[in-house]
């Protein structure tokens, strides 16, 4: 049996903060309200409730250095009340927000930070969890999936044993050790469990890589990739999504939104697949962390591929979804 780990990076939008042309968008960038109904977090929690799925929400906490602790608190309460897992997500850009000169470059890569900056970032995140009354995180995800070896050492210092910060198709590290597609890997004093990576096509002899996401992968493609991963012996299949993927935003302020019907259908179909397939179960990072701590191998080295017809169907569907508001 394989465990599906549905992970949701749950974060505020900086909006026009760093350009000087607007303000951060807080709860609306997560709730995504349209006509009095939440099509972001609310839609996800309703879907999980209907299908019995559990998810891990990687909650961004570095924003508290600029926005304080209260803005995210309703989101925390909603997720906890629904019985889901909460782990730590950090975007270092927020540490530079106060006093930032509009238009100047902003570093949003944990991999580019020094030891002092990383400690400040993790202190900020762990303090936010204490203020919110959330258990100390057992897992961490780097903003933009930009991860480095010093980050693993620093998270271990803060008693966070697990990372899920690698997605090669989203960000390819310069460090060959961090080019991982799946499995459970020891890096320094920490464990890395990547977002599932797979090959979707080869062009001119070059392999094109994808990571398993809601917005990037079609339903038939996702089903095929998961079933091939199970057949290859993968025990942990990590999928990535965000609350804002279930709406289409037509401005930076999240004031003009429409429903992303394609992505909402994809999440429902994923949860139905997990509920109906006896080879699959759903798990969380809190549940799996003790098991990973005892793991002695990284898992099978198989390369997962997607069937070309499902890839082409997804390419067409995504193109139509991007082009037409009503699609």
C-alpha positions as CSV (number, residue, x, y, z in Angstrom):
1,X,0.0,0.0,0.0
2,X,1.1,3.6,-0.7
3,X,0.4,6.7,1.3
4,X,-0.8,9.8,-0.5
5,X,0.3,13.0,1.3
6,X,-1.8,15.9,0.1
7,X,0.2,19.0,1.0
8,X,-1.1,22.6,0.8
9,X,1.2,25.6,1.0
10,X,-1.0,28.1,2.8
11,X,0.3,31.6,2.5
12,X,-0.6,35.3,2.2
13,X,0.2,37.2,-1.0
14,X,2.7,40.1,-0.9
15,X,0.5,41.8,-3.5
16,X,2.2,45.1,-4.5
17,X,4.1,45.4,-1.2
18,X,7.6,45.2,-2.6
19,X,6.9,47.2,-5.7
20,X,5.3,50.0,-3.7
21,X,2.1,49.7,-5.7
22,X,-0.1,48.0,-3.2
23,X,-0.4,46.1,0.1
24,X,-0.3,42.4,1.1
25,X,-3.4,40.4,0.6
26,X,-4.1,38.4,3.8
27,X,-7.1,36.2,4.5
28,X,-8.7,36.7,1.0
29,X,-5.7,35.1,-0.7
30,X,-6.5,31.9,1.3
31,X,-10.3,32.0,1.6
32,X,-10.8,33.2,-2.0
33,X,-14.4,34.4,-1.3
34,X,-16.7,34.7,-4.3
35,X,-20.3,35.7,-3.7
36,X,-20.0,34.9,0.0
37,X,-18.5,31.4,-0.5
38,X,-14.9,30.4,0.1
39,X,-13.6,28.7,-3.1
40,X,-10.1,28.4,-1.6
41,X,-9.6,27.0,1.9
42,X,-13.4,26.5,2.4
43,X,-13.7,24.5,-0.7
44,X,-10.8,22.3,0.2
45,X,-12.0,21.6,3.8
46,X,-15.5,20.8,2.5
47,X,-14.0,18.4,-0.1
48,X,-11.8,16.6,2.5
49,X,-14.8,16.3,4.8
50,X,-17.0,14.8,2.1
51,X,-14.4,12.2,1.1
52,X,-12.7,11.5,4.4
53,X,-9.3,12.7,3.2
54,X,-6.7,14.2,5.6
55,X,-4.2,16.8,4.5
56,X,-1.1,18.5,5.7
57,X,-1.2,22.3,5.5
58,X,2.2,23.9,5.3
59,X,1.4,27.2,7.0
60,X,3.6,30.2,6.1
61,X,4.7,31.9,9.2
62,X,7.6,34.3,8.4
63,X,4.9,36.9,7.5
64,X,4.3,37.5,11.2
65,X,7.6,39.5,11.3
66,X,5.7,42.1,9.3
67,X,2.0,41.5,9.7
68,X,1.8,40.2,13.3
69,X,0.1,37.0,14.6
70,X,-3.6,37.8,14.3
71,X,-4.0,37.9,10.5
72,X,-3.5,34.1,10.1
73,X,-5.2,33.0,13.2
74,X,-8.7,32.4,11.7
75,X,-7.1,30.2,9.1
76,X,-5.2,28.3,11.7
77,X,-8.4,27.8,13.7
78,X,-10.4,26.6,10.7
79,X,-7.7,24.0,9.7
80,X,-7.4,22.7,13.3
81,X,-11.1,22.5,13.8
82,X,-11.4,20.4,10.7
83,X,-8.8,17.9,12.1
84,X,-6.0,18.5,9.6
85,X,-2.2,18.5,10.1
86,X,-0.3,21.8,10.3
87,X,3.4,22.1,9.5
88,X,5.9,25.0,8.9
89,X,6.3,26.9,5.6
90,X,8.6,30.0,5.4
91,X,9.1,32.6,2.8
92,X,12.2,34.7,3.7
93,X,11.0,37.8,1.8
94,X,8.7,38.7,4.7
95,X,11.8,39.3,7.0
96,X,12.8,42.1,4.6
97,X,9.3,43.7,4.3
98,X,9.7,46.3,7.1
99,X,11.8,49.2,5.8
100,X,12.1,47.8,2.3
101,X,12.7,50.3,-0.4
102,X,10.1,49.8,-3.2
103,X,11.5,48.3,-6.4
104,X,14.7,47.0,-4.7
105,X,15.5,43.3,-5.0
106,X,14.1,41.0,-2.4
107,X,15.6,37.6,-1.5
108,X,12.9,34.9,-1.2
109,X,15.3,31.9,-1.3
110,X,16.2,30.0,1.9
111,X,19.0,28.4,0.0
112,X,20.7,31.8,-0.4
113,X,20.6,32.8,3.2
114,X,23.4,32.7,5.7
115,X,23.3,31.0,9.1
116,X,22.2,34.0,11.0
117,X,19.4,34.8,8.6
118,X,18.1,31.2,8.7
119,X,18.1,31.2,12.5
120,X,16.1,34.4,12.5
121,X,13.6,32.9,10.0
122,X,13.1,29.7,12.0
123,X,12.8,31.6,15.3
124,X,10.1,33.7,13.7
125,X,8.2,30.6,12.4
126,X,8.5,28.6,15.6
127,X,7.3,31.6,17.7
128,X,4.3,32.0,15.4
129,X,3.4,28.4,16.0
130,X,3.6,28.9,19.8
131,X,1.5,32.1,19.6
132,X,-1.1,30.2,17.5
133,X,-1.2,27.3,19.9
134,X,-0.1,24.8,17.2
135,X,2.2,21.9,18.1
136,X,5.9,22.4,17.3
137,X,6.4,21.5,13.7
138,X,7.9,18.1,12.7
139,X,8.1,19.1,9.0
140,X,9.2,22.2,7.0
141,X,8.8,23.4,3.5
142,X,11.0,26.1,2.0
143,X,9.4,28.9,0.0
144,X,9.6,28.3,-3.7
145,X,11.1,24.9,-3.0
146,X,14.5,26.6,-2.9
147,X,16.4,24.5,-0.5
148,X,20.1,24.2,0.6
149,X,22.2,22.0,2.9
150,X,22.6,24.7,5.5
151,X,18.8,25.0,5.7
152,X,18.7,21.3,6.7
153,X,21.2,21.8,9.4
154,X,19.3,24.8,10.8
155,X,15.9,23.2,10.8
156,X,17.5,20.3,12.7
157,X,18.8,22.8,15.3
158,X,15.2,23.9,15.8
159,X,14.0,20.3,16.4
160,X,12.3,19.9,13.0
161,X,13.4,16.5,11.6
162,X,11.6,16.4,8.2
163,X,11.6,18.5,5.1
164,X,9.5,18.4,1.9
165,X,11.3,21.1,0.0
166,X,12.4,19.5,-3.2
167,X,10.4,19.6,-6.4
168,X,12.9,19.4,-9.4
169,X,10.4,20.7,-12.0
170,X,9.6,23.7,-9.8
171,X,13.1,24.5,-8.7
172,X,16.2,22.5,-9.8
173,X,19.0,22.9,-7.2
174,X,22.6,23.5,-8.3
175,X,23.5,20.8,-5.7
176,X,23.3,17.3,-7.4
177,X,22.6,15.7,-4.0
178,X,19.3,17.7,-3.9
179,X,18.0,16.5,-7.2
180,X,15.5,14.0,-5.9
181,X,12.2,12.8,-7.3
182,X,10.7,10.7,-4.5
183,X,11.5,8.6,-1.5
184,X,12.8,9.3,2.0
185,X,16.4,10.6,2.1
186,X,18.7,11.6,4.9
187,X,20.5,14.9,4.3
188,X,22.8,16.0,7.1
189,X,20.7,15.6,10.3
190,X,17.4,15.8,8.6
191,X,15.1,13.8,6.3
192,X,13.9,15.0,2.9
193,X,10.6,13.6,1.4
194,X,10.3,15.4,-2.0
195,X,7.2,16.3,-3.9
196,X,6.8,13.5,-6.4
197,X,8.7,14.1,-9.6
198,X,8.0,12.3,-12.9
199,X,8.8,12.5,-16.6
200,X,6.0,13.6,-18.8
201,X,7.7,13.6,-22.2
202,X,10.9,13.5,-24.1
203,X,11.8,16.1,-26.7
204,X,14.9,15.9,-28.9
205,X,16.4,13.4,-26.5
206,X,15.8,15.5,-23.4
207,X,13.4,14.6,-20.6
208,X,10.8,17.1,-19.4
209,X,10.1,16.8,-15.7
210,X,6.9,17.5,-13.8
211,X,6.0,17.6,-10.1
212,X,2.7,16.1,-8.9
213,X,0.4,19.1,-8.4
214,X,-3.3,19.9,-8.8
215,X,-2.9,22.9,-11.1
216,X,-0.2,21.3,-13.3
217,X,-1.5,17.8,-13.7
218,X,-4.7,16.5,-15.3
219,X,-6.9,13.9,-13.7
220,X,-6.1,11.0,-15.9
221,X,-2.4,11.9,-15.8
222,X,-2.5,12.0,-12.0
223,X,-4.3,8.7,-11.7
224,X,-1.8,7.1,-14.1
225,X,1.3,8.5,-12.3
226,X,0.0,7.4,-8.9
227,X,-0.8,3.9,-10.1
228,X,2.7,3.6,-11.7
229,X,4.3,4.9,-8.5
230,X,2.4,2.3,-6.5
231,X,3.5,-0.4,-9.0
232,X,7.1,0.8,-8.7
233,X,6.9,0.3,-4.9
234,X,6.8,3.9,-3.7
235,X,5.5,4.1,-0.2
236,X,5.0,7.8,0.0
237,X,3.5,10.0,-2.8
238,X,3.6,13.7,-2.0
239,X,1.3,16.1,-4.0
240,X,1.5,19.9,-3.8
241,X,-1.3,22.5,-4.1
242,X,-2.4,25.9,-2.7
243,X,-5.8,27.3,-1.8
244,X,-5.6,30.0,-4.5
245,X,-5.3,27.3,-7.2
246,X,-9.1,26.7,-7.0
247,X,-9.9,30.2,-8.2
248,X,-8.8,32.3,-11.1
249,X,-7.6,35.8,-10.1
250,X,-7.9,38.6,-12.5
251,X,-6.1,41.2,-10.4
252,X,-3.3,41.2,-7.9
253,X,-5.6,42.3,-5.0
254,X,-7.8,39.2,-5.2
255,X,-10.8,41.4,-5.6
256,X,-11.8,40.0,-9.1
257,X,-12.1,36.2,-8.9
258,X,-13.8,33.5,-10.7
259,X,-14.1,29.7,-9.9
260,X,-11.4,27.4,-11.3
261,X,-13.8,24.5,-12.1
262,X,-11.0,22.4,-13.7
263,X,-8.9,22.4,-10.6
264,X,-11.8,21.9,-8.2
265,X,-12.8,18.8,-10.2
266,X,-9.3,17.5,-10.1
267,X,-9.1,17.7,-6.3
268,X,-12.5,15.9,-5.9
269,X,-11.4,13.2,-8.3
270,X,-8.1,12.7,-6.4
271,X,-9.9,12.3,-3.1
272,X,-12.3,9.9,-4.7
273,X,-9.4,7.8,-6.1
274,X,-7.8,7.6,-2.7
275,X,-11.1,6.6,-1.1
276,X,-11.9,3.9,-3.7
277,X,-8.5,2.3,-4.5
278,X,-7.5,-0.4,-1.9
279,X,-3.8,0.2,-2.9
280,X,-3.9,3.7,-1.6
281,X,-4.3,5.4,1.8
282,X,-4.0,9.0,2.9
283,X,-1.6,10.2,5.5
284,X,0.0,13.3,7.1
285,X,3.5,14.4,8.0
286,X,2.7,14.1,11.7
287,X,1.7,10.5,11.2
288,X,4.7,9.6,8.9
289,X,7.5,11.4,10.7
290,X,8.2,8.6,13.2
291,X,8.2,6.0,10.4
292,X,10.6,8.0,8.3
293,X,12.9,8.5,11.3
294,X,13.4,4.7,11.4
295,X,13.8,4.3,7.6
296,X,17.1,2.7,6.5
297,X,16.7,3.1,2.7
298,X,15.6,5.8,0.3
299,X,13.1,3.6,-1.4
300,X,13.1,2.3,-5.0
301,X,15.1,4.3,-7.6
302,X,12.5,3.9,-10.4
303,X,11.8,6.8,-12.7
304,X,8.1,7.4,-12.9
305,X,6.6,8.4,-16.3
306,X,3.2,9.7,-17.4
307,X,1.4,8.2,-20.5
308,X,1.6,10.6,-23.4
309,X,-2.2,10.7,-24.2
310,X,-2.9,11.9,-20.7
311,X,-0.1,14.5,-20.9
312,X,-1.5,15.9,-24.2
313,X,-5.0,16.0,-22.7
314,X,-3.7,18.0,-19.8
315,X,-1.8,20.4,-22.0
316,X,-5.0,21.1,-23.9
317,X,-7.2,21.4,-20.8
318,X,-4.8,23.7,-19.1
319,X,-4.5,25.9,-22.1
320,X,-8.3,26.3,-22.4
321,X,-8.5,26.9,-18.6
322,X,-6.0,29.7,-18.9
323,X,-7.6,31.3,-21.9
324,X,-11.3,31.4,-20.8
325,X,-12.6,32.7,-17.5
326,X,-15.8,30.6,-17.8
327,X,-14.1,27.3,-18.7
